[in-house]
Amino acid sequence: MMNTAAIVIDDLLVRRGGVVVIPGLRVCVPAGQVVGLLGPSGSGKSTLMRAVVGVQKIAGGTVTVLGQVAGSPALRSRVGYVTQSPSVYADLTVRANVAYFAGLVGQGSDAVDKALAEVDLSAVADRKVERLSGGQRSRVSLAAALAGDPELLVLDEPTVGLDPVLRRDLWNLFHRLAGAGRSLLVSSHVMDEATRCDRLLLMRDGSLLSDSTPDELLARTGALDAEAAFLHLIDTAADTAKEVV
C-alpha cells in the first residue's frame, strides 16, 4: 500500500460561476501518509478536496481515488470527508451524531466509542452538539468520519479554532492513522503545520507551487520555515512571469 497512490489527479479543470478556479492540475497523493494541502484562503484547497470526494462538478480531467473514479458508490464506505464547517446535527447528542454516521456504513457502538475517545470527546458524549464550542463541534465531525473506519480521510481545515494542545493531539492521531495504513489529505492555511506532514502540496490561485517533503521544500528554497519557503516560491513565480512577458 505504501508504494501505491491514494489519489491520482490528471489535468483537473474546475470552473465556478464561469471562472476557472483550478486550471489543469496534476498531482499524485501517496497512500499511507499524512499529506498536507497548504495555501492561503481562496487558493483552491476546498475546491480540490470537493473534487476528490466527488461532490464538485469538474469541467475536465480525471480524479481517481483508491483506484475508483471520485464519487463512485463503491467509495462511500472507504472515504471519510470532514468539511470546513461542522456538518453534524445540533439538536442531537455527540454520541447520537457519531452513531448515526457510523450506522450508515455498517459500524456499531464499539466504533463509536473508539472514535469519541480518539478525538477526546468521551466526556461530553451525551451532551447536545448545540451546547458545544466551535472546536468541539469540529471534532464531532471528525469523530463521525473516523467511526466509519475509512481507508482515506479528506480533512478540510480540521484544526481551525482548536487550542495548541488539541492541535498537537490531532496531528499525533493523524500520524497514528497513517501508521496503521490509512491515507490522509489534510488542508490548512497555517504554515507552521507544514512540518507535521509527511508530504506537502502548496497551492496558490488553483495551481500547485510545490509537491515535496518539508525537508525538500526548505532545501530547495533555502528558507528557514514553510512560510518563508512559500513566499519564496510566489516571488520566483512572479519573476518568471515577468521574464516571459
Number of C-alpha atoms within 10 A of each C-alpha: 11 13 8 13 17 24 23 20 20 16 15 19 21 24 16 13 6 7 9 14 19 24 18 18 17 16 15 15 23 21 23 24 24 26 26 26 27 27 24 15 13 14 20 22 28 20 20 23 22 20 22 24 23 19 12 18 13 19 15 14 14 19 25 21 23 19 13 15 18 25 19 12 11 12 20 16 17 16 24 22 22 24 17 17 14 18 15 21 17 15 13 15 21 29 24 19 23 29 23 17 20 24 15 12 15 12 16 15 14 10 21 27 18 15 27 24 14 18 20 18 20 16 9 16 20 13 16 17 23 15 13 16 12 16 16 20 22 25 26 30 26 27 30 28 23 28 28 26 20 20 22 28 25 23 24 21 21 24 23 16 14 17 10 10 8 16 16 15 13 20 18 13 14 22 20 13 21 22 13 12 16 22 30 28 27 25 26 23 18 15 17 11 17 24 15 17 21 18 23 27 24 28 21 19 17 22 17 21 15 17 19 15 18 21 14 14 22 18 12 12 17 12 15 11 17 23 16 15 22 23 13 15 18 14 12 13 13 11 11 11 10 9 8 6 5
